Amino acid sequence: MVLPKANLRSSQGKSKTVFVCQQCGRESPKWLGHCPDCQAWNSFVETAVSLPPASSGWLYSTGNKAQELSHVAKATFPRLHLGFAELNRVLGGGLVPGSLVLVGGEPGIGKSTLLLQVSAMAARNSRVVVYISGEESINQVKLRAERLNISGEGIYFLSESSLAAVLGCLEERQTDLVIIDSIQAMYLDGVVGAPGSIAQVRESTLRLEHWAKQSGVPVLVTGHVTKEGAIAGPGTLEHIVDVVLYFEGEPFSSYRVLRSVKNRFGSTNEVGIFEMCDSGLVEVDNPSQVFLSAYKDEAIGSIVVPTLEGSRPLLVEIQALTTTSNFGPPRRIANGVDFNRLLLIAAVLTKRAGLKLFNQDIIVNVTGGLKLNEPAVDLGIALAIASSFHDNKSISGLVVLGEIGLNGELRGVPRVERRVAEAVRLGFKSCLVPKLKSKLLLDHGEIQLIEASSVAEALRLGLGKGKGNVIANAARQS
């Protein structure tokens, strides 16, 4: 069957001028001082874009036909296993051939160190690695390699910012893994804008994706982050690449968390935990024990919560401090937990548990630099605040989990068995949980399960003898 051609006139490509946000990639026909999408100020830059010529007919290819999905054979992807088991887990089992992986993080967090160690581990497994840096010279990378005790055998380094030259080098050499550090340093001739601009980043990423899919070689790319902590140009980068990884950590902490926010080949719920040492990044085999290394039982304002990072349970210490505000309105400071969640918990404690927090500065901190986003840590935050407010200790060997509702009720959380099993493994004797609808499937004879239906009851049961019990009883009776 012959398809009719459209009655269109072919025209030469034209160009026009638009204003592009350098943070999210939004285009506007006129300059805007404030971006409606990413809320950035003064981020629009005038950019010339070329319009493609109009087609003279319908585009049709006999080699690219629509196929019924049930008749398509299942493809297998032999993954490239890297030396870090933590990184393999975050990637879903290793690197998929032809995938484009973006690793983002703040400057100095350890992105280049991680990729250089990955290159060395791949090279030791008889893999050919091409490491391309547009920001550092070969001597600078050599100094880092010596500090990490990396010989460099099997790693071919190229200091180049022109992506055309980079692709030419890759075509000439047979390789198994490509590292680009960083995508903001790459540029293409003929594309309007300086290196790092939205146009350059978008076109460079598209060229790398096209090359990776054609060659079947996985490509790891690093990216800078904005002031808000997002990868620069998220509207162009995160939608193009296959996997997006964030490398996080506190500035004065040696621990790093590798978190997946997009993965076309696996789950986005997994995290990898590393420790930055003199010899580079080292995997943390027992993160719960590391996060609780400085924990003291029955400390005032300190509660241990079992949280889930992907499929892995972690025991983390939450600390809270309340002080009377003598000047101005009281402040709320949340480090490692959601600020709005802290406001909700403080309001529930005031309204439903009788704690007079209206004149108290409340500071909540998660030790170890980990960020907790799940509602299962609500009850732990509430008990830590109440313990500090009444200067009262919690009962010995206690872990706490549960979500708090606006009426002060406690709601169940998923995978309680796995959380309790981790607490038993580390020697905790009691676990404060919401009322369970069914018994746990594990043998919890080594740990006492304390069930509560409201936050006031949880304060009464979780805090030791003292003012906290008296106030909680009064709130329960009212």
C-alpha positions as CSV (number, residue, x, y, z in Angstrom):
1,M,0.0,0.0,0.0
2,V,1.4,3.4,-1.0
3,L,0.8,6.2,1.4
4,P,-0.2,9.5,-0.1
5,K,2.2,12.3,0.2
6,A,1.3,15.5,2.0
7,N,0.9,18.6,0.0
8,L,3.6,20.5,1.8
9,R,6.2,22.8,0.4
10,S,9.7,22.3,1.5
11,S,11.2,25.2,3.2
12,Q,14.7,26.1,4.3
13,G,15.4,25.9,8.1
14,K,14.9,29.2,9.8
15,S,16.0,30.4,13.2
16,K,14.3,32.3,16.0
17,T,15.2,33.8,19.3
18,V,13.6,32.5,22.6
19,F,14.4,32.9,26.2
20,V,15.4,29.7,28.1
21,C,15.6,29.1,31.8
22,Q,19.1,27.9,32.7
23,Q,17.8,25.9,35.6
24,C,14.8,23.9,34.2
25,G,14.9,24.5,30.5
26,R,11.5,26.3,30.2
27,E,11.2,28.3,27.0
28,S,9.5,31.7,26.8
29,P,9.0,34.1,23.8
30,K,9.9,37.0,26.1
31,W,12.2,37.5,29.0
32,L,10.8,36.7,32.5
33,G,12.4,37.7,35.8
34,H,10.9,34.7,37.6
35,C,10.6,31.2,36.2
36,P,7.0,29.8,36.8
37,D,8.3,26.2,36.8
38,C,11.4,26.1,39.0
39,Q,10.8,29.4,40.8
40,A,14.3,30.6,39.9
41,W,15.1,34.3,39.6
42,N,17.0,36.0,36.7
43,S,17.6,32.6,35.0
44,F,16.2,33.3,31.5
45,V,18.9,33.8,28.8
46,E,18.3,34.8,25.2
47,T,19.0,31.8,23.0
48,A,18.9,31.4,19.2
49,V,17.3,28.1,18.0
50,S,17.0,26.8,14.5
51,L,13.7,25.6,13.1
52,P,13.9,22.3,11.1
53,P,12.8,22.5,7.5
54,A,9.3,21.4,6.7
55,S,9.0,17.9,5.4
56,S,8.0,17.3,1.8
57,G,6.0,14.2,2.6
58,W,5.2,11.6,5.1
59,L,8.2,10.0,6.7
60,Y,7.9,6.2,6.4
61,S,10.5,3.4,6.7
62,T,9.8,-0.2,5.8
63,G,12.4,-1.3,8.2
64,N,10.7,0.3,11.2
65,K,7.2,-1.2,11.4
66,A,4.9,-1.5,14.3
67,Q,5.0,-4.9,16.0
68,E,2.6,-6.6,18.3
69,L,4.1,-6.7,21.8
70,S,3.2,-10.3,22.4
71,H,5.3,-11.4,19.4
72,V,8.4,-9.5,20.5
73,A,11.1,-11.8,21.9
74,K,12.3,-11.0,25.4
75,A,15.7,-9.3,25.4
76,T,18.4,-10.2,27.9
77,F,20.8,-7.6,29.3
78,P,24.0,-9.0,30.7
79,R,24.9,-6.4,33.3
80,L,28.4,-5.1,33.9
81,H,29.1,-5.8,37.6
82,L,31.2,-3.1,39.2
83,G,33.5,-3.5,42.1
84,F,31.2,-1.8,44.6
85,A,28.3,-4.1,45.8
86,E,26.5,-1.0,47.1
87,L,26.7,0.6,43.6
88,N,25.5,-2.6,42.0
89,R,22.5,-2.7,44.3
90,V,21.5,0.9,43.5
91,L,21.8,0.3,39.8
92,G,19.6,-2.8,40.1
93,G,22.3,-5.4,39.6
94,G,25.0,-3.6,37.6
95,L,25.3,-1.4,34.5
96,V,23.1,-2.3,31.5
97,P,25.0,-2.2,28.2
98,G,24.2,1.0,26.3
99,S,22.8,2.8,29.3
100,L,23.5,6.4,30.2
101,V,23.8,7.0,33.9
102,L,23.9,10.5,35.5
103,V,25.6,10.9,38.9
104,G,24.8,14.3,40.6
105,G,26.1,15.8,43.8
106,E,27.5,18.9,45.4
107,P,31.1,20.0,44.6
108,G,33.6,18.0,46.7
109,I,31.1,15.3,47.7
110,G,33.2,12.6,46.0
111,K,31.7,12.0,42.5
112,S,35.1,12.0,40.8
113,T,36.6,9.8,43.5
114,L,33.8,7.3,43.1
115,L,34.0,7.1,39.3
116,L,37.8,6.8,39.4
117,Q,37.6,3.9,41.8
118,V,34.9,2.3,39.6
119,S,37.2,2.7,36.6
120,A,40.0,1.0,38.5
121,M,37.8,-1.9,39.6
122,A,36.5,-2.4,36.0
123,A,40.0,-2.3,34.6
124,R,41.2,-5.0,37.1
125,N,38.4,-7.2,35.6
126,S,40.1,-6.9,32.1
127,R,37.7,-4.1,31.0
128,V,38.9,-1.2,28.9
129,V,37.8,2.2,30.4
130,V,38.0,5.6,28.8
131,Y,38.0,8.4,31.4
132,I,37.2,11.8,29.9
133,S,37.5,15.0,32.0
134,G,36.7,18.5,30.8
135,E,37.6,20.1,34.1
136,E,40.9,18.5,35.2
137,S,44.2,17.8,33.5
138,I,45.9,14.4,33.3
139,N,48.3,15.4,36.0
140,Q,45.5,16.3,38.4
141,V,43.8,13.0,37.9
142,K,47.1,11.2,38.2
143,L,47.6,12.7,41.7
144,R,44.2,11.5,42.8
145,A,44.9,8.1,41.4
146,E,48.2,7.9,43.4
147,R,46.3,9.0,46.6
148,L,43.8,6.2,46.0
149,N,46.5,3.6,45.2
150,I,45.3,3.2,41.6
151,S,47.9,2.2,39.1
152,G,45.9,3.4,36.1
153,E,46.5,0.2,34.0
154,G,43.6,-0.3,31.6
155,I,42.3,3.3,32.1
156,Y,42.8,5.6,29.2
157,F,42.5,9.3,30.1
158,L,41.6,12.2,27.9
159,S,41.4,15.8,28.9
160,E,39.0,17.3,26.4
161,S,35.9,19.6,26.4
162,S,34.9,19.3,22.8
163,L,32.3,16.5,22.5
164,A,33.0,16.0,18.8
165,A,36.6,15.2,19.7
166,V,35.5,13.0,22.5
167,L,33.2,11.0,20.2
168,G,35.9,10.7,17.6
169,C,38.3,9.3,20.2
170,L,35.6,6.7,21.3
171,E,35.1,5.6,17.7
172,E,38.8,4.9,17.3
173,R,39.2,2.8,20.5
174,Q,37.3,-0.3,21.6
175,T,36.1,0.3,25.1
176,D,33.8,-1.3,27.7
177,L,33.0,1.7,29.9
178,V,33.1,5.5,29.4
179,I,33.3,8.1,32.1
180,I,32.4,11.8,31.4
181,D,33.4,14.3,34.1
182,S,31.4,16.4,33.8
183,I,28.6,17.0,31.3
184,Q,28.5,20.8,32.1
185,A,32.1,21.1,30.8
186,M,31.3,19.6,27.3
187,Y,30.4,21.7,24.3
188,L,29.5,21.2,20.7
189,D,30.4,23.5,17.8
190,G,27.4,25.0,16.1
191,V,25.3,25.0,19.2
192,V,24.5,28.4,20.6
193,G,25.5,29.0,24.2
194,A,28.5,28.6,26.4
195,P,29.5,25.3,28.0
196,G,27.0,24.5,30.8
197,S,24.1,26.3,29.2
198,I,20.8,24.5,28.6
199,A,21.3,24.2,24.8
200,Q,24.9,22.8,25.2
201,V,23.9,20.4,28.0
202,R,20.9,19.1,26.1
203,E,22.6,18.5,22.8
204,S,25.7,17.0,24.4
205,T,23.5,14.6,26.5
206,L,21.5,13.6,23.4
207,R,24.7,12.9,21.4
208,L,26.1,10.7,24.2
209,E,22.8,8.8,24.5
210,H,22.7,8.2,20.8
211,W,26.3,6.9,20.8
212,A,25.7,4.7,23.9
213,K,22.7,3.1,22.3
214,Q,24.5,2.4,19.0
215,S,27.7,1.1,20.5
216,G,26.2,-0.8,23.5
217,V,28.8,0.7,25.8
218,P,27.5,2.1,29.2
219,V,28.4,5.7,29.9
220,L,28.6,7.3,33.4
221,V,28.2,11.1,33.4
222,T,28.6,13.5,36.4
223,G,26.5,16.6,36.7
224,H,26.5,19.7,38.9
225,V,23.7,20.6,41.3
226,T,21.9,23.9,41.8
227,K,21.5,25.9,45.0
228,E,18.3,23.9,45.7
229,G,20.1,20.6,45.5
230,A,18.7,19.5,42.1
231,I,20.9,18.5,39.1
232,A,21.5,21.6,36.9
233,G,19.1,21.5,34.0
234,P,16.8,18.7,35.3
235,G,14.3,19.3,32.6
236,T,16.8,18.3,30.0
237,L,19.1,15.9,31.7
238,E,16.9,13.7,33.9
239,H,14.4,13.1,31.1
240,I,17.1,12.0,28.6
241,V,19.3,9.7,30.7
242,D,18.4,6.1,31.8
243,V,19.5,6.3,35.4
244,V,19.8,9.3,37.8
245,L,21.9,8.9,41.0
246,Y,22.3,11.5,43.7
247,F,25.5,11.4,45.9
248,E,24.6,13.0,49.2
249,G,26.3,13.7,52.5
250,E,26.8,16.2,55.3
251,P,29.8,18.6,54.8
252,F,31.5,17.5,58.0
253,S,30.5,13.9,57.9
254,S,32.6,11.1,56.4
255,Y,29.5,9.1,55.3
256,R,28.0,9.3,51.8
257,V,24.7,8.1,50.6
258,L,24.1,7.1,46.9
259,R,20.4,7.4,46.1
260,S,18.6,6.5,42.9
261,V,15.8,8.8,41.8
262,K,15.3,7.3,38.3
263,N,16.1,3.9,37.0
264,R,14.7,2.4,33.8
265,F,16.2,-1.0,34.6
266,G,15.5,-1.4,38.3
267,S,14.0,-0.1,41.5
268,T,14.4,3.5,42.7
269,N,14.1,2.6,46.4
270,E,17.6,1.3,46.9
271,V,20.5,3.3,48.5
272,G,24.2,2.7,48.8
273,I,26.2,3.8,51.9
274,F,29.9,4.6,51.7
275,E,32.5,6.1,54.0
276,M,35.1,8.6,52.8
277,C,38.5,7.5,54.0
278,D,42.1,8.5,53.2
279,S,42.2,5.7,50.6
280,G,38.9,6.7,49.0
281,L,35.4,5.5,49.4
282,V,34.8,2.3,51.4
283,E,31.5,0.4,51.5
284,V,29.7,0.3,54.8
285,D,28.6,-3.3,55.5
286,N,26.7,-2.7,58.7
287,P,25.2,0.9,58.4
288,S,22.9,0.5,61.4
289,Q,25.8,-0.1,63.7
290,V,27.7,2.8,62.2
291,F,24.8,5.2,62.6
292,L,24.4,4.2,66.3
293,S,28.2,4.1,67.1
294,A,27.8,7.2,69.4
295,Y,24.3,6.3,70.7
296,K,23.9,6.2,74.5
297,D,20.9,4.3,75.9
298,E,18.4,6.3,77.9
299,A,19.8,9.6,76.7
300,I,17.4,12.6,77.1
301,G,15.9,13.7,73.8
302,S,17.3,10.7,71.9
303,I,15.2,8.0,70.2
304,V,16.2,5.2,67.8
305,V,13.9,4.5,64.9
306,P,14.0,1.6,62.4
307,T,13.7,3.2,58.9
308,L,13.7,1.6,55.5
309,E,16.1,2.7,52.7
310,G,14.8,0.7,49.8
311,S,14.7,-2.9,50.9
312,R,17.3,-2.4,53.7
313,P,16.3,-1.6,57.3
314,L,18.4,0.9,59.1
315,L,18.4,1.9,62.8
316,V,19.0,5.6,63.1
317,E,19.2,7.9,66.1
318,I,16.9,11.0,66.1
319,Q,17.8,13.8,68.6
320,A,15.6,16.6,69.7
321,L,16.2,19.7,71.8
322,T,13.6,22.1,73.1
323,T,14.4,25.5,74.7
324,T,12.3,28.4,75.8
325,S,12.2,31.2,73.3
326,N,12.8,34.5,75.0
327,F,13.0,36.8,71.9
328,G,10.6,36.7,69.0
329,P,8.5,33.8,67.8
330,P,9.8,30.2,68.5
331,R,11.9,28.6,65.7
332,R,11.6,25.1,64.2
333,I,14.8,23.6,62.8
334,A,14.8,20.3,61.0
335,N,18.0,18.6,60.0
336,G,17.5,15.3,58.2
337,V,13.7,15.3,58.4
338,D,11.0,17.2,56.5
339,F,10.4,20.6,57.9
340,N,6.6,20.5,57.3
341,R,6.4,17.1,59.0
342,L,8.1,18.6,62.0
343,L,5.5,21.4,62.2
344,L,2.7,18.8,62.0
345,I,4.1,16.7,64.8
346,A,4.6,19.7,67.0
347,A,1.0,20.8,66.4
348,V,-0.3,17.4,67.3
349,L,1.8,17.2,70.5
350,T,0.4,20.6,71.5
351,K,-3.2,19.9,70.7
352,R,-3.6,16.1,71.4
353,A,-0.9,15.4,74.0
354,G,-1.0,18.5,76.1
355,L,2.6,19.6,75.5
356,K,2.8,23.4,75.7
357,L,5.3,24.0,72.8
358,F,4.0,27.4,71.7
359,N,7.0,29.2,73.3
360,Q,9.6,26.5,72.6
361,D,12.4,26.4,70.0
362,I,12.4,22.9,68.6
363,I,15.5,21.5,67.0
364,V,15.4,18.0,65.4
365,N,18.5,16.3,64.0
366,V,19.2,12.9,62.4
367,T,22.7,11.7,63.3
368,G,25.0,10.5,60.6
369,G,23.8,12.9,57.9
370,L,21.0,10.6,56.7
371,K,17.7,12.1,55.4
372,L,14.5,10.5,56.6
373,N,11.4,11.1,54.4
374,E,9.0,8.3,55.4
375,P,6.2,8.9,57.9
376,A,7.2,5.8,59.9
377,V,9.6,8.0,61.9
378,D,6.9,10.4,63.1
379,L,6.4,8.7,66.5
380,G,10.2,8.7,67.1
381,I,10.4,12.4,66.4
382,A,7.4,13.0,68.8
383,L,9.0,11.0,71.6
384,A,12.4,12.7,71.2
385,I,10.6,16.1,71.5
386,A,8.6,15.1,74.5
387,S,11.7,13.6,76.2
388,S,13.6,16.8,75.8
389,F,10.7,19.0,76.7
390,H,10.1,17.1,80.1
391,D,13.8,16.4,80.6
392,N,12.8,12.8,80.8
393,K,14.5,9.6,79.6
394,S,12.9,6.9,77.5
395,I,12.8,3.3,78.7
396,S,15.9,1.3,78.2
397,G,16.6,-0.5,74.9
398,L,13.7,1.1,73.1
399,V,13.1,1.6,69.3
400,V,10.0,3.4,68.1
401,L,8.1,3.4,64.8
402,G,4.7,4.6,63.7
403,E,2.9,7.3,61.7
404,I,1.0,10.1,63.5
405,G,-2.4,11.4,62.2
406,L,-3.8,14.9,62.8
407,N,-6.2,13.5,65.5
408,G,-3.3,12.1,67.4
409,E,-4.0,8.5,66.3
410,L,-1.1,6.1,65.4
411,R,-1.2,4.4,62.0
412,G,0.6,1.3,60.9
413,V,3.7,1.3,58.7
414,P,4.8,-1.3,56.1
415,R,7.3,-4.1,56.7
416,V,7.1,-4.1,60.5
417,E,8.7,-7.6,60.6
418,R,11.8,-6.5,58.8
419,R,12.2,-3.4,61.0
420,V,11.7,-5.4,64.2
421,A,14.2,-8.1,63.1
422,E,16.9,-5.4,62.6
423,A,16.2,-4.1,66.1
424,V,16.5,-7.6,67.5
425,R,19.8,-8.2,65.6
426,L,21.3,-5.1,67.3
427,G,20.2,-6.1,70.8
428,F,17.3,-3.8,71.5
429,K,14.8,-5.1,74.1
430,S,11.6,-3.1,73.4
431,C,9.8,-1.8,70.3
432,L,6.9,0.8,70.5
433,V,4.5,0.2,67.6
434,P,1.0,1.2,66.7
435,K,-1.8,-1.3,67.4
436,L,-1.2,-4.3,65.2
437,K,-4.1,-5.8,63.2
438,S,-2.4,-9.1,63.0
439,K,0.5,-10.8,64.8
440,L,4.0,-10.5,63.4
441,L,5.2,-13.5,61.4
442,L,8.6,-13.6,63.1
443,D,9.5,-15.0,66.5
444,H,9.8,-11.8,68.6
445,G,10.4,-13.6,71.9
446,E,13.7,-11.7,72.3
447,I,12.0,-8.2,72.1
448,Q,8.9,-6.8,73.9
449,L,6.3,-5.3,71.6
450,I,4.6,-2.3,73.2
451,E,1.4,-1.3,71.3
452,A,-0.2,2.1,71.5
453,S,-3.3,3.6,69.7
454,S,-2.6,7.3,70.2
455,V,0.4,9.6,70.6
456,A,-0.6,10.4,74.2
457,E,-0.6,6.7,75.1
458,A,2.7,6.3,73.3
459,L,4.3,9.0,75.4
460,R,3.0,7.3,78.6
461,L,4.4,4.0,77.6
462,G,7.6,5.1,75.9
463,L,8.9,7.6,78.5
464,G,10.3,6.4,81.8
465,K,9.0,7.4,85.2
466,G,8.9,11.2,85.6
467,K,7.1,14.2,84.5
468,G,6.4,12.8,81.1
469,N,4.3,10.0,82.5
470,V,2.3,12.5,84.6
471,I,1.6,14.8,81.6
472,A,0.8,11.9,79.3
473,N,-1.7,10.5,81.7
474,A,-3.4,13.8,82.1
475,A,-3.7,14.2,78.4
476,R,-5.1,10.6,78.1
477,Q,-7.7,11.3,80.7
478,S,-8.8,14.5,79.1
